[in-house]
Amino acid sequence: MTRSAAGARTQQEQMRRRNLSEVLRRVHKDGAVSRAALSRRMGLNRSTIMDLTAELAAAGLVREGVPAGQGRAGRPSIVVMPERATVYGLAFDVAVDRLLAARVGLGGQVLERREAVRARAGVDLENVVDVLAAFGRELVAGADPGALCVGVGASYCGLIRRADGTVRYGPHLGWVDQAFGAKLAAGLGLGLPVEVGNEAHLGAIAEHVRGAGRDVDNLIYLHGDVGVGGGIIVGGRLLDGDSGYGCELGHMLVNPFDGRPCLCGSRGCLEAEVGEKALLDYAGRSDDLIGRAGIQAVVALAETGEARARDALDRVGDWLGVGVVNLINLFNPALVVFGGMLRDVYPGAASRVRARIDAHVLPVSRERVLLAVTALGDDTTLAGAAELAFAELLDDPLHTLATVR
C-alpha cells in the first residue's frame, strides 16, 4: 500500500470514528431520533447514516425500530434508540449533606438509585467511599444479565484534579488532597477508573445537555449547597481554566468593604454573602436550622410575610444580583440557571436580582438574557456525573467498548 493510500485510509477511519461518535452522542442526548433527522442534522446521506447506525446496533449500543403508533401510509420512519437497559454508567454525587448513587442508562434515564444522609463530620473520606462503593455494588448487581457498565462518574463539592480524581480542596468539611477517585474505584472493584468533577461544573453540563439550558450554547449555572459554586458553558463547552479549577464563582468578590468572612480566608465572597449561613444568620435562625431544610423553612416564612425572613431573603437576593450582574457583563450568557439551594432562594429573591440587572447590566447584554431555576431539580449534579461516566464512550464508542468488555 502506498503512503498516500495509507494516509487516505487513515483519514477515512478517523472520519468514520467521528461520525459514529456524533450519531451516538445525538441518540444519547435526544433519545429516539429518526435516521432522516440524523441525516439532516449531520449533513450525511441516508445510506451513510444507515451504515453507521447498523454498526452501533451490532455493537449493542443502539437499536432501531418503528415508533409505536405510527399509522401513516407509506414507508415507515426508522428511529434509532439508545440501549438504556443494557448499556449504563454509574453516577455518584457527594454533597455536604447527602450521598447519591445511581445506575443511569445510555440516554440519561435513571434506572435505579440510592441515597444516604451525610453527616457534617469533618474529613470523612473512608465513610463516603464505603457508603458509595456499597451502593455501587448493589446497583451493578441489580442490572439486567449481560448489561455492561461503560464508565463511572462522580460529582464532588470542591476543587478537583481531574487527572486522578483527587479532591484538592473541599472547604466545608476540610478535605485537602484526598484521593477520592482512586479510593472509590478500588472500593467498587469494577476495573474502571472513577472520573471526578466539580459539582457546579457538572451541573452546568447537565443543564446544557438535558435541562433548562438544553441547546443553549452560552449559559451560567450557579449552584448553592452550603457555599456557592458555578459552571460556565461558552460556545457549547465547559470553561474550566488552565488546571480545571476555573469558574469558582462563589469566590467572586461582591462586597469588599464590610463583607462577611468566607472559609477561603477572604471576606465578601459571593458564597459568604448568599450561602446557607448568611441567609440563616440574617433570618435569626442559625441556632435552630441547618441545611436545605433550614433554607426552605426561611423561604416559607418569607412567603407568609414574616419580617425578618423576608428581609433575609431580600439581602441575599441583593448580593446574588450583584454577582449575576458581574457574570452577565463578563460573559453575555443567554441563560443563567440557579440550582441546589439557590433553586429555593431565587424565586423569592427574583425581584432583587432583576433590579440589580436592570440597574447595572449593559443594555445590549440584558436584552435577551433569561433567568431560570434548574429543570433537573435536585438531580442536576448527579446527571452531570452521569455525563462524565459516558464521556469516553461518546467520544469513541467502539474503542471504549473493546476496553471495558
DRENDO-1510 file (C-alpha; in Angstrom, 1 decimal, always signed):
<recs>
REC; n; res; u; v; w
REC; 1; MET; +0.0; +0.0; +0.0 .
REC; 2; THR; +1.4; +3.4; -1.0 .
REC; 3; ARG; +1.9; +6.1; +1.6 .
REC; 4; SER; -0.8; +8.3; +0.1 .
REC; 5; ALA; -3.3; +5.3; +0.0 .
REC; 6; ALA; -2.4; +4.6; +3.7 .
REC; 7; GLY; -3.0; +8.2; +4.5 .
REC; 8; ALA; -6.4; +8.3; +2.8 .
REC; 9; ARG; -7.4; +5.1; +4.6 .
REC; 10; THR; -6.4; +6.6; +8.0 .
REC; 11; GLN; -8.4; +9.8; +7.2 .
REC; 12; GLN; -11.4; +7.7; +6.3 .
REC; 13; GLU; -11.1; +5.7; +9.5 .
REC; 14; GLN; -10.9; +8.9; +11.6 .
REC; 15; MET; -13.9; +10.3; +9.8 .
REC; 16; ARG; -15.9; +7.1; +10.5 .
REC; 17; ARG; -15.0; +7.2; +14.2 .
REC; 18; ARG; -16.0; +10.8; +14.4 .
REC; 19; ASN; -19.3; +10.1; +12.7 .
REC; 20; LEU; -20.0; +7.1; +15.0 .
REC; 21; SER; -19.3; +9.4; +17.9 .
REC; 22; GLU; -21.7; +12.1; +16.6 .
REC; 23; VAL; -24.5; +9.6; +15.9 .
REC; 24; LEU; -24.3; +8.1; +19.4 .
REC; 25; ARG; -24.0; +11.5; +21.0 .
REC; 26; ARG; -27.2; +12.6; +19.4 .
REC; 27; VAL; -29.1; +9.5; +20.3 .
REC; 28; HIS; -27.8; +9.7; +23.8 .
REC; 29; LYS; -29.0; +13.3; +24.1 .
REC; 30; ASP; -32.3; +13.1; +22.2 .
REC; 31; GLY; -33.5; +9.6; +22.8 .
REC; 32; ALA; -35.4; +8.2; +19.8 .
REC; 33; VAL; -34.2; +10.0; +16.7 .
REC; 34; SER; -35.0; +9.1; +13.1 .
REC; 35; ARG; -32.4; +8.2; +10.5 .
REC; 36; ALA; -33.8; +11.0; +8.4 .
REC; 37; ALA; -33.3; +13.5; +11.2 .
REC; 38; LEU; -29.7; +12.3; +11.8 .
REC; 39; SER; -29.0; +12.6; +8.0 .
REC; 40; ARG; -30.4; +16.2; +8.0 .
REC; 41; ARG; -28.6; +17.3; +11.2 .
REC; 42; MET; -25.2; +15.8; +10.3 .
REC; 43; GLY; -25.3; +16.6; +6.6 .
REC; 44; LEU; -24.7; +12.9; +5.6 .
REC; 45; ASN; -26.6; +10.9; +3.1 .
REC; 46; ARG; -29.1; +8.3; +4.3 .
REC; 47; SER; -27.1; +5.3; +3.3 .
REC; 48; THR; -24.1; +6.5; +5.3 .
REC; 49; ILE; -26.3; +7.1; +8.3 .
REC; 50; MET; -27.8; +3.6; +7.9 .
REC; 51; ASP; -24.3; +2.1; +7.8 .
REC; 52; LEU; -23.3; +4.0; +11.0 .
REC; 53; THR; -26.5; +3.1; +12.9 .
REC; 54; ALA; -26.1; -0.5; +11.8 .
REC; 55; GLU; -22.6; -0.6; +13.2 .
REC; 56; LEU; -23.7; +0.9; +16.5 .
REC; 57; ALA; -26.6; -1.6; +16.7 .
REC; 58; ALA; -24.3; -4.5; +16.0 .
REC; 59; ALA; -22.1; -3.3; +18.9 .
REC; 60; GLY; -25.2; -3.3; +21.2 .
REC; 61; LEU; -25.2; +0.4; +21.8 .
REC; 62; VAL; -28.5; +1.3; +19.9 .
REC; 63; ARG; -31.5; -0.4; +18.4 .
REC; 64; GLU; -33.7; +0.5; +15.5 .
REC; 65; GLY; -37.4; +0.2; +15.0 .
REC; 66; VAL; -40.6; +1.9; +14.0 .
REC; 67; PRO; -42.0; +4.2; +16.7 .
REC; 68; ALA; -45.2; +3.0; +18.4 .
REC; 69; GLY; -48.4; +4.4; +17.0 .
REC; 70; GLN; -47.0; +5.2; +13.5 .
REC; 71; GLY; -50.1; +4.9; +11.4 .
REC; 72; ARG; -49.2; +6.9; +8.3 .
REC; 73; ALA; -49.3; +5.3; +4.9 .
REC; 74; GLY; -46.0; +4.8; +3.1 .
REC; 75; ARG; -42.6; +3.9; +4.1 .
REC; 76; PRO; -42.2; +3.9; +7.9 .
REC; 77; SER; -39.7; +6.3; +9.6 .
REC; 78; ILE; -37.0; +4.1; +11.2 .
REC; 79; VAL; -35.9; +5.6; +14.5 .
REC; 80; VAL; -32.6; +4.9; +16.4 .
REC; 81; MET; -32.8; +4.5; +20.2 .
REC; 82; PRO; -30.2; +4.1; +22.9 .
REC; 83; GLU; -29.9; +0.7; +24.6 .
REC; 84; ARG; -30.8; +2.1; +28.0 .
REC; 85; ALA; -31.1; -1.2; +30.0 .
REC; 86; THR; -28.0; -2.9; +28.8 .
REC; 87; VAL; -25.5; -0.1; +28.5 .
REC; 88; TYR; -25.2; +2.0; +31.6 .
REC; 89; GLY; -22.9; +4.2; +33.7 .
REC; 90; LEU; -22.7; +4.6; +37.5 .
REC; 91; ALA; -23.1; +8.1; +38.8 .
REC; 92; PHE; -22.3; +9.4; +42.3 .
REC; 93; ASP; -22.9; +12.8; +43.9 .
REC; 94; VAL; -21.2; +13.9; +47.1 .
REC; 95; ALA; -22.9; +17.0; +48.6 .
REC; 96; VAL; -22.3; +18.4; +52.0 .
REC; 97; ASP; -25.4; +16.8; +53.5 .
REC; 98; ARG; -26.2; +13.8; +51.3 .
REC; 99; LEU; -24.7; +11.0; +49.2 .
REC; 100; LEU; -26.3; +9.8; +46.0 .
REC; 101; ALA; -25.7; +6.9; +43.7 .
REC; 102; ALA; -27.5; +5.8; +40.5 .
REC; 103; ARG; -27.3; +3.4; +37.6 .
REC; 104; VAL; -28.0; +5.5; +34.6 .
REC; 105; GLY; -28.8; +4.0; +31.2 .
REC; 106; LEU; -27.4; +5.3; +27.9 .
REC; 107; GLY; -29.7; +8.2; +27.0 .
REC; 108; GLY; -29.7; +9.6; +30.6 .
REC; 109; GLN; -32.5; +7.7; +32.2 .
REC; 110; VAL; -32.0; +6.9; +35.9 .
REC; 111; LEU; -32.7; +3.2; +36.2 .
REC; 112; GLU; -32.1; +2.7; +39.9 .
REC; 113; ARG; -30.8; +4.9; +42.7 .
REC; 114; ARG; -29.6; +5.0; +46.3 .
REC; 115; GLU; -29.4; +7.9; +48.8 .
REC; 116; ALA; -27.9; +8.4; +52.3 .
REC; 117; VAL; -27.5; +11.3; +54.7 .
REC; 118; ARG; -24.0; +12.6; +55.0 .
REC; 119; ALA; -23.2; +14.0; +58.5 .
REC; 120; ARG; -21.2; +17.2; +58.7 .
REC; 121; ALA; -18.4; +15.4; +60.4 .
REC; 122; GLY; -15.1; +16.7; +59.0 .
REC; 123; VAL; -12.8; +14.7; +56.8 .
REC; 124; ASP; -14.9; +11.6; +56.1 .
REC; 125; LEU; -13.3; +10.1; +53.0 .
REC; 126; GLU; -13.4; +6.5; +54.3 .
REC; 127; ASN; -17.1; +6.7; +55.3 .
REC; 128; VAL; -18.0; +8.3; +52.0 .
REC; 129; VAL; -16.2; +5.7; +49.9 .
REC; 130; ASP; -17.6; +2.8; +52.0 .
REC; 131; VAL; -21.2; +4.1; +51.5 .
REC; 132; LEU; -20.9; +4.8; +47.8 .
REC; 133; ALA; -19.0; +1.7; +47.0 .
REC; 134; ALA; -21.6; -0.4; +48.7 .
REC; 135; PHE; -24.3; +1.4; +46.7 .
REC; 136; GLY; -22.4; +0.9; +43.5 .
REC; 137; ARG; -22.0; -2.8; +44.0 .
REC; 138; GLU; -25.8; -3.1; +44.7 .
REC; 139; LEU; -26.6; -1.1; +41.6 .
REC; 140; VAL; -24.3; -3.3; +39.4 .
REC; 141; ALA; -25.9; -6.5; +40.9 .
REC; 142; GLY; -29.4; -5.2; +40.1 .
REC; 143; ALA; -28.6; -4.6; +36.4 .
REC; 144; ASP; -30.0; -6.9; +33.7 .
REC; 145; PRO; -28.0; -10.0; +32.9 .
REC; 146; GLY; -25.4; -9.2; +30.3 .
REC; 147; ALA; -25.7; -5.4; +30.9 .
REC; 148; LEU; -22.4; -3.5; +30.6 .
REC; 149; CYS; -21.1; -0.7; +32.8 .
REC; 150; VAL; -19.2; +1.6; +30.5 .
REC; 151; GLY; -18.0; +4.2; +32.9 .
REC; 152; VAL; -18.2; +5.8; +36.4 .
REC; 153; GLY; -18.6; +9.5; +37.2 .
REC; 154; ALA; -18.7; +11.3; +40.5 .
REC; 155; SER; -19.6; +14.8; +41.5 .
REC; 156; TYR; -17.9; +16.4; +44.5 .
REC; 157; CYS; -18.4; +19.8; +46.2 .
REC; 158; GLY; -14.8; +21.0; +45.9 .
REC; 159; LEU; -11.8; +21.6; +43.7 .
REC; 160; ILE; -10.9; +18.5; +41.7 .
REC; 161; ARG; -7.8; +17.4; +40.0 .
REC; 162; ARG; -9.4; +15.7; +37.0 .
REC; 163; ALA; -6.3; +13.7; +36.1 .
REC; 164; ASP; -6.7; +11.3; +39.1 .
REC; 165; GLY; -9.9; +12.4; +40.8 .
REC; 166; THR; -8.2; +13.9; +43.8 .
REC; 167; VAL; -10.1; +16.4; +45.9 .
REC; 168; ARG; -7.6; +19.2; +46.2 .
REC; 169; TYR; -9.8; +21.3; +48.5 .
REC; 170; GLY; -13.3; +20.7; +49.9 .
REC; 171; PRO; -13.7; +23.7; +52.2 .
REC; 172; HIS; -16.8; +22.9; +54.2 .
REC; 173; LEU; -15.7; +19.5; +55.6 .
REC; 174; GLY; -11.9; +20.1; +55.4 .
REC; 175; TRP; -10.9; +17.7; +52.6 .
REC; 176; VAL; -7.4; +18.6; +51.3 .
REC; 177; ASP; -5.7; +16.4; +48.8 .
REC; 178; GLN; -8.0; +13.4; +49.4 .
REC; 179; ALA; -7.6; +10.5; +46.8 .
REC; 180; PHE; -11.4; +10.2; +46.3 .
REC; 181; GLY; -11.4; +8.9; +42.8 .
REC; 182; ALA; -8.8; +6.2; +43.3 .
REC; 183; LYS; -10.3; +5.0; +46.6 .
REC; 184; LEU; -13.8; +4.8; +45.2 .
REC; 185; ALA; -12.5; +2.9; +42.1 .
REC; 186; ALA; -10.8; +0.4; +44.4 .
REC; 187; GLY; -13.9; +0.0; +46.6 .
REC; 188; LEU; -16.1; -0.6; +43.5 .
REC; 189; GLY; -13.8; -3.3; +42.1 .
REC; 190; LEU; -15.0; -2.9; +38.6 .
REC; 191; GLY; -11.7; -2.4; +36.9 .
REC; 192; LEU; -12.9; +1.1; +35.8 .
REC; 193; PRO; -11.5; +4.5; +36.8 .
REC; 194; VAL; -13.8; +6.9; +38.6 .
REC; 195; GLU; -13.9; +10.2; +36.8 .
REC; 196; VAL; -14.5; +13.0; +39.3 .
REC; 197; GLY; -15.7; +16.6; +38.6 .
REC; 198; ASN; -16.7; +19.7; +40.5 .
REC; 199; GLU; -20.4; +19.6; +41.2 .
REC; 200; ALA; -21.2; +23.0; +39.7 .
REC; 201; HIS; -19.2; +22.3; +36.6 .
REC; 202; LEU; -21.1; +19.1; +36.1 .
REC; 203; GLY; -24.3; +20.8; +36.9 .
REC; 204; ALA; -23.6; +23.3; +34.1 .
REC; 205; ILE; -23.0; +20.4; +31.7 .
REC; 206; ALA; -26.2; +18.6; +32.8 .
REC; 207; GLU; -28.3; +21.7; +32.3 .
REC; 208; HIS; -26.8; +22.3; +28.9 .
REC; 209; VAL; -27.4; +18.7; +27.7 .
REC; 210; ARG; -30.7; +17.8; +29.4 .
REC; 211; GLY; -32.0; +20.7; +31.5 .
REC; 212; ALA; -33.1; +24.3; +31.3 .
REC; 213; GLY; -30.2; +25.1; +29.0 .
REC; 214; ARG; -30.8; +22.4; +26.5 .
REC; 215; ASP; -29.3; +23.5; +23.2 .
REC; 216; VAL; -28.2; +26.8; +24.8 .
REC; 217; ASP; -24.6; +27.3; +23.9 .
REC; 218; ASN; -23.8; +30.1; +26.3 .
REC; 219; LEU; -25.0; +29.7; +29.9 .
REC; 220; ILE; -24.0; +30.2; +33.5 .
REC; 221; TYR; -25.0; +27.7; +36.2 .
REC; 222; LEU; -25.0; +28.8; +39.9 .
REC; 223; HIS; -25.2; +26.0; +42.4 .
REC; 224; GLY; -25.9; +26.5; +46.1 .
REC; 225; ASP; -25.0; +23.9; +48.7 .
REC; 226; VAL; -23.6; +25.2; +52.0 .
REC; 227; GLY; -21.5; +27.5; +49.8 .
REC; 228; VAL; -21.9; +28.6; +46.2 .
REC; 229; GLY; -20.2; +27.1; +43.1 .
REC; 230; GLY; -20.6; +27.8; +39.4 .
REC; 231; GLY; -20.1; +26.5; +35.9 .
REC; 232; ILE; -19.9; +28.3; +32.7 .
REC; 233; ILE; -20.7; +27.0; +29.2 .
REC; 234; VAL; -19.2; +29.0; +26.4 .
REC; 235; GLY; -19.8; +28.0; +22.8 .
REC; 236; GLY; -21.2; +24.7; +24.0 .
REC; 237; ARG; -18.1; +23.8; +26.0 .
REC; 238; LEU; -17.3; +24.0; +29.7 .
REC; 239; LEU; -15.0; +26.8; +30.7 .
REC; 240; ASP; -12.7; +25.2; +33.3 .
REC; 241; GLY; -9.5; +27.0; +33.3 .
REC; 242; ASP; -5.8; +26.0; +33.0 .
REC; 243; SER; -5.9; +23.2; +35.5 .
REC; 244; GLY; -9.6; +22.6; +35.8 .
REC; 245; TYR; -10.1; +24.9; +38.8 .
REC; 246; GLY; -11.7; +27.7; +36.9 .
REC; 247; CYS; -15.1; +29.3; +37.5 .
REC; 248; GLU; -15.0; +29.3; +41.2 .
REC; 249; LEU; -17.9; +31.8; +41.1 .
REC; 250; GLY; -18.6; +31.6; +44.8 .
REC; 251; HIS; -15.3; +33.3; +45.5 .
REC; 252; MET; -16.0; +36.3; +43.2 .
REC; 253; LEU; -15.7; +39.4; +45.4 .
REC; 254; VAL; -19.0; +41.2; +45.7 .
REC; 255; ASN; -18.7; +43.1; +49.0 .
REC; 256; PRO; -15.2; +44.3; +49.5 .
REC; 257; PHE; -15.9; +46.9; +52.3 .
REC; 258; ASP; -17.8; +45.2; +55.1 .
REC; 259; GLY; -18.2; +41.7; +53.7 .
REC; 260; ARG; -18.9; +38.6; +55.7 .
REC; 261; PRO; -15.9; +36.2; +56.3 .
REC; 262; CYS; -15.5; +33.3; +53.9 .
REC; 263; LEU; -13.9; +29.9; +54.5 .
REC; 264; CYS; -11.4; +30.7; +51.8 .
REC; 265; GLY; -9.9; +33.3; +54.1 .
REC; 266; SER; -11.2; +36.3; +52.3 .
REC; 267; ARG; -14.2; +38.4; +53.1 .
REC; 268; GLY; -17.2; +39.5; +50.9 .
REC; 269; CYS; -17.2; +36.5; +48.5 .
REC; 270; LEU; -20.4; +35.7; +46.8 .
REC; 271; GLU; -20.8; +32.5; +48.8 .
REC; 272; ALA; -20.2; +34.3; +52.0 .
REC; 273; GLU; -23.0; +36.8; +51.2 .
REC; 274; VAL; -25.6; +34.4; +49.7 .
REC; 275; GLY; -24.8; +31.0; +51.1 .
REC; 276; GLU; -26.7; +29.0; +53.8 .
REC; 277; LYS; -25.1; +30.7; +56.8 .
REC; 278; ALA; -25.8; +34.2; +55.5 .
REC; 279; LEU; -29.5; +33.5; +55.0 .
REC; 280; LEU; -29.9; +31.8; +58.3 .
REC; 281; ASP; -28.0; +34.5; +60.2 .
REC; 282; TYR; -30.0; +37.3; +58.6 .
REC; 283; ALA; -33.2; +35.4; +59.5 .
REC; 284; GLY; -32.1; +34.9; +63.1 .
REC; 285; ARG; -32.3; +31.1; +62.7 .
REC; 286; SER; -28.7; +29.9; +62.6 .
REC; 287; ASP; -29.1; +28.3; +66.1 .
REC; 288; ASP; -32.0; +26.1; +65.2 .
REC; 289; LEU; -31.9; +25.4; +61.5 .
REC; 290; ILE; -29.4; +23.9; +59.1 .
REC; 291; GLY; -29.0; +22.6; +55.6 .
REC; 292; ARG; -31.6; +22.5; +52.8 .
REC; 293; ALA; -34.5; +22.1; +55.2 .
REC; 294; GLY; -33.4; +25.3; +57.0 .
REC; 295; ILE; -33.2; +27.2; +53.8 .
REC; 296; GLN; -36.7; +26.1; +52.8 .
REC; 297; ALA; -38.0; +27.0; +56.2 .
REC; 298; VAL; -36.8; +30.6; +55.9 .
REC; 299; VAL; -38.1; +30.9; +52.4 .
REC; 300; ALA; -41.5; +29.6; +53.6 .
REC; 301; LEU; -41.6; +32.1; +56.4 .
REC; 302; ALA; -40.7; +34.9; +54.0 .
REC; 303; GLU; -43.7; +33.8; +51.8 .
REC; 304; THR; -46.0; +34.3; +54.8 .
REC; 305; GLY; -44.7; +37.8; +55.3 .
REC; 306; GLU; -42.6; +37.1; +58.4 .
REC; 307; ALA; -40.5; +40.3; +58.5 .
REC; 308; ARG; -37.1; +39.0; +59.4 .
REC; 309; ALA; -37.2; +36.1; +57.0 .
REC; 310; ARG; -38.4; +38.5; +54.3 .
REC; 311; ASP; -35.5; +40.9; +55.0 .
REC; 312; ALA; -33.0; +38.0; +54.9 .
REC; 313; LEU; -34.2; +36.9; +51.5 .
REC; 314; ASP; -34.1; +40.4; +50.2 .
REC; 315; ARG; -30.5; +40.9; +51.5 .
REC; 316; VAL; -29.3; +37.6; +50.0 .
REC; 317; GLY; -31.1; +38.4; +46.8 .
REC; 318; ASP; -29.4; +41.8; +46.5 .
REC; 319; TRP; -25.9; +40.3; +46.8 .
REC; 320; LEU; -26.9; +37.5; +44.5 .
REC; 321; GLY; -28.0; +40.1; +42.0 .
REC; 322; VAL; -24.5; +41.8; +42.3 .
REC; 323; GLY; -22.9; +38.5; +41.4 .
REC; 324; VAL; -25.2; +37.8; +38.5 .
REC; 325; VAL; -24.6; +41.4; +37.1 .
REC; 326; ASN; -20.9; +40.8; +37.0 .
REC; 327; LEU; -21.3; +37.4; +35.3 .
REC; 328; ILE; -23.7; +38.8; +32.7 .
REC; 329; ASN; -21.4; +41.7; +31.9 .
REC; 330; LEU; -18.4; +39.4; +31.6 .
REC; 331; PHE; -19.8; +36.5; +29.6 .
REC; 332; ASN; -23.0; +37.7; +27.9 .
REC; 333; PRO; -24.9; +34.4; +28.5 .
REC; 334; ALA; -28.2; +33.6; +27.0 .
REC; 335; LEU; -29.3; +32.0; +30.3 .
REC; 336; VAL; -28.5; +32.0; +34.0 .
REC; 337; VAL; -29.6; +28.9; +35.9 .
REC; 338; PHE; -30.0; +28.6; +39.6 .
REC; 339; GLY; -29.6; +25.1; +41.2 .
REC; 340; GLY; -29.1; +23.5; +44.6 .
REC; 341; MET; -30.4; +25.6; +47.5 .
REC; 342; LEU; -30.4; +28.6; +45.1 .
REC; 343; ARG; -33.3; +26.9; +43.4 .
REC; 344; ASP; -35.3; +27.5; +46.6 .
REC; 345; VAL; -33.9; +31.0; +47.2 .
REC; 346; TYR; -34.2; +32.5; +43.7 .
REC; 347; PRO; -38.0; +32.7; +43.2 .
REC; 348; GLY; -38.4; +34.7; +46.4 .
REC; 349; ALA; -35.3; +36.9; +45.6 .
REC; 350; ALA; -36.0; +37.3; +41.9 .
REC; 351; SER; -37.2; +40.9; +42.1 .
REC; 352; ARG; -34.0; +42.0; +43.8 .
REC; 353; VAL; -31.8; +40.1; +41.3 .
REC; 354; ARG; -33.8; +41.6; +38.4 .
REC; 355; ALA; -33.5; +45.1; +39.9 .
REC; 356; ARG; -29.7; +44.8; +40.0 .
REC; 357; ILE; -29.6; +43.6; +36.4 .
REC; 358; ASP; -31.8; +46.5; +35.3 .
REC; 359; ALA; -29.6; +48.9; +37.0 .
REC; 360; HIS; -26.2; +47.6; +36.2 .
REC; 361; VAL; -26.0; +45.3; +33.2 .
REC; 362; LEU; -25.1; +46.7; +29.9 .
REC; 363; PRO; -28.4; +47.1; +27.9 .
REC; 364; VAL; -27.1; +45.0; +25.0 .
REC; 365; SER; -26.4; +42.1; +27.3 .
REC; 366; ARG; -29.6; +42.3; +29.3 .
REC; 367; GLU; -31.9; +42.4; +26.2 .
REC; 368; ARG; -32.1; +38.7; +25.8 .
REC; 369; VAL; -30.7; +37.0; +28.9 .
REC; 370; LEU; -33.1; +34.7; +30.7 .
REC; 371; LEU; -33.0; +33.6; +34.3 .
REC; 372; ALA; -34.4; +30.2; +35.4 .
REC; 373; VAL; -34.2; +27.5; +38.1 .
REC; 374; THR; -32.8; +24.1; +37.1 .
REC; 375; ALA; -35.1; +21.9; +35.1 .
REC; 376; LEU; -33.4; +18.8; +36.6 .
REC; 377; GLY; -34.3; +19.6; +40.2 .
REC; 378; ASP; -32.1; +18.0; +42.9 .
REC; 379; ASP; -30.6; +15.6; +40.4 .
REC; 380; THR; -28.7; +18.2; +38.4 .
REC; 381; THR; -25.2; +17.4; +39.7 .
REC; 382; LEU; -26.0; +13.6; +39.6 .
REC; 383; ALA; -27.0; +14.0; +36.0 .
REC; 384; GLY; -23.7; +15.8; +35.3 .
REC; 385; ALA; -21.8; +12.9; +36.9 .
REC; 386; ALA; -23.6; +10.5; +34.6 .
REC; 387; GLU; -22.5; +12.6; +31.6 .
REC; 388; LEU; -19.0; +12.2; +32.9 .
REC; 389; ALA; -19.4; +8.4; +33.1 .
REC; 390; PHE; -20.5; +8.3; +29.4 .
REC; 391; ALA; -17.9; +10.8; +28.1 .
REC; 392; GLU; -15.3; +8.3; +26.9 .
REC; 393; LEU; -17.9; +6.1; +25.3 .
REC; 394; LEU; -19.4; +9.0; +23.4 .
REC; 395; ASP; -16.0; +10.2; +22.2 .
REC; 396; ASP; -15.0; +6.8; +20.7 .
REC; 397; PRO; -17.8; +4.2; +21.0 .
REC; 398; LEU; -16.3; +1.1; +19.6 .
REC; 399; HIS; -12.8; +1.5; +21.1 .
REC; 400; THR; -14.3; +2.2; +24.5 .
REC; 401; LEU; -16.5; -0.9; +24.3 .
REC; 402; ALA; -13.4; -3.0; +23.4 .
REC; 403; THR; -11.6; -1.8; +26.5 .
REC; 404; VAL; -14.5; -2.3; +29.0 .
REC; 405; ARG; -15.8; -5.7; +27.8 .
</recs>
